[in-house]
């Protein structure tokens, strides 16, 4: 999860500073990474057995 979450967070963090100068389409890679990250969270949460 860190391999996907950290780059997505870094992308969003960096975009927050340069957003006045870049178009919103620059966020597309971050949105894909976030969807993958959410899927990994859901998959990992559902794969744990509860006693």
N, C-alpha and C positions, 0 to 999 in steps of 0.2 A: 504494500500500500504506500510505503514511503517513496518508492520509485515513481509513482504517479502523482501522489499528493503534493510532494515538495515542488516539482516543476509547475504544477497547476497553480499553487499558491504564489510561487515566485513570479509567474506570468501575470497574475492578477495584481500583485503588489507593484510590479514595474509599470503595468498599464495605468494604475491609478495616478502615477506621477506624469505620464506622458499623454494621457487621454485628451488634453486640449489640442494636441498636435497630430494625433493619429485618428484614422476612421474607426468606427466600431467593429469593422470586419476583422480587425487585428485580434479581437477577442475569440475568434473562432477556434484556434487550437486549444485555448484554455477551456472552452466549453466542452470540447471533446474529451479532454483530460479529466474534467470534473465528472462527466457522465461515467467514464471508465472507473474513476475513483469511487463514486457512489455505488456502482455495481460491485466493485471489490469489497466494499464495506458490507453490503447486503449479503454477498456470497459468504464472506467470512463469518458474519453474524449468524447466518442460517446453518452453517456447517458445524457449529459447536453443539455438542450433546449436553443436555441438561439432565442432571441426576435427580 
